[in-house]
Amino acid sequence: MYFQARVFIKSALVYLAASFVVGGLLLANQGLRFSGPLALMLPVYYHLLTVGWLTQLICGVALWMFPPLSRERPRGDERLAWVAYGALNSGLLLRAVAEPLHGWRPHPALGWALALAALLQLLAIWLLVAALWPRVKGRATPAPRAPGERRE
Amino acid sequence: MPRVSQIIVRTALINFALGYTLGALALIEKGLRVLPWLWTLKASHVHVLLIGAMVQLACGVAVWIMPRLDAAGDRGNLLLVWIGYAALNGGVALAALHAPLTALVGSSSLDAMPILAAALYGVAAAAFVAHIWRRVLPFQAIPRPSQPSEPR
């Protein structure tokens, strides 16, 4: 597994752990009622799980396992996925902070932070789709070998 | 990757982009209160991402990567996969359009949409399961197709 895929998958695992901590706190709060505003973390829990864990794991595995684009550039332009990684994680973390705060003490700056988080995550997924789209294909045609070149 | 998997995976990628776009619009509405109708896209966002993107991507990859039925590479009855593909996407479209259309035109005339969507989801699940079930095989020596000229 190459470096970029490992970064996506290990980040996804961190989000899995984080989302279970948040989910555990939410469940405990349902029974013990130690904090009213904690219930505002419910959408954060859902998105840590579905965006941070599921989406990022899916993309990491797809980047790793989808058919290579070509012999010369098996993964295409890796910069697309790196920008997507930055945008997805910054957008998700911004949302995780701004959304409960906006529900607790609404403020225009927090509203704009939510809009920015939405745009960052949107940019991320469009870039990931752009990175993966050309790799959804049949068997790659190997490039002609130079005389004397050995098969790996 | 076979043609049917390419189409299913690409449809899932389109649904990823569409589902995140719907979610971004709903989140922007939550933060900035620009158009209340945008909040009705939240249910569509869930259907498109969970079923249209994640479930569909898993099905497309499973059809591609699960063990073949024989050494010739037979994947079994692909008609079932096509039926599942059509039913799943029909169900996603109906389920995703229901809430935003209901907010526009009123509820009673569109009550059949979620019922039909549920029926299509059931058809899709049955078709995919019927196709994949036979391909969940233990590791084994797959019999080679018989060749008349081959010496014993």
Contacts between the chains, C-beta under 8 A, distances in Angstrom:
chain1	res1	chain2	res2	distance
A	50	B	49	7.2
A	50	B	50	7.8
A	54	B	54	6.4
A	55	B	16	7.7
A	58	B	54	7.0
A	58	B	57	6.5
A	62	B	57	8.0
A	66	B	1	7.9
A	67	B	1	5.8
A	95	B	27	7.3
A	98	B	31	7.7
A	99	B	30	7.8
A	102	B	30	7.6
A	102	B	31	6.6
A	110	B	31	7.1
A	111	B	31	3.8
A	111	B	32	5.0
A	111	B	33	7.5
A	112	B	31	6.7
A	112	B	32	7.1
A	113	B	31	7.2
A	114	B	27	5.6
A	114	B	28	7.2
A	114	B	30	6.0
A	114	B	31	3.1
A	114	B	32	7.6
A	115	B	27	7.3
A	115	B	28	4.7
A	115	B	31	4.8
A	115	B	32	5.5
A	117	B	27	6.8
A	118	B	23	7.3
A	118	B	24	3.8
A	118	B	25	7.7
A	118	B	27	4.0
A	118	B	28	5.1
A	118	B	31	7.5
A	119	B	24	6.6
A	119	B	28	7.9
A	121	B	20	6.2
A	121	B	23	7.6
A	121	B	24	6.5
A	122	B	20	5.4
A	122	B	21	6.1
A	122	B	24	4.2
A	124	B	20	8.0
A	125	B	16	5.6
A	125	B	17	5.8
A	125	B	20	4.1
A	126	B	17	5.7
A	126	B	20	7.7
A	128	B	16	7.5
A	129	B	13	4.8
A	129	B	14	7.6
A	129	B	16	6.0
A	129	B	17	4.9
A	132	B	13	6.1
A	133	B	10	7.0
A	133	B	13	6.2
A	136	B	1	6.7
A	136	B	6	5.2
A	136	B	9	4.9
A	136	B	10	5.3
A	136	B	13	7.2
A	137	B	1	6.4
A	137	B	6	6.5
A	138	B	1	5.8
A	138	B	2	7.5
A	138	B	3	7.6
A	138	B	6	7.2
A	139	B	1	7.9
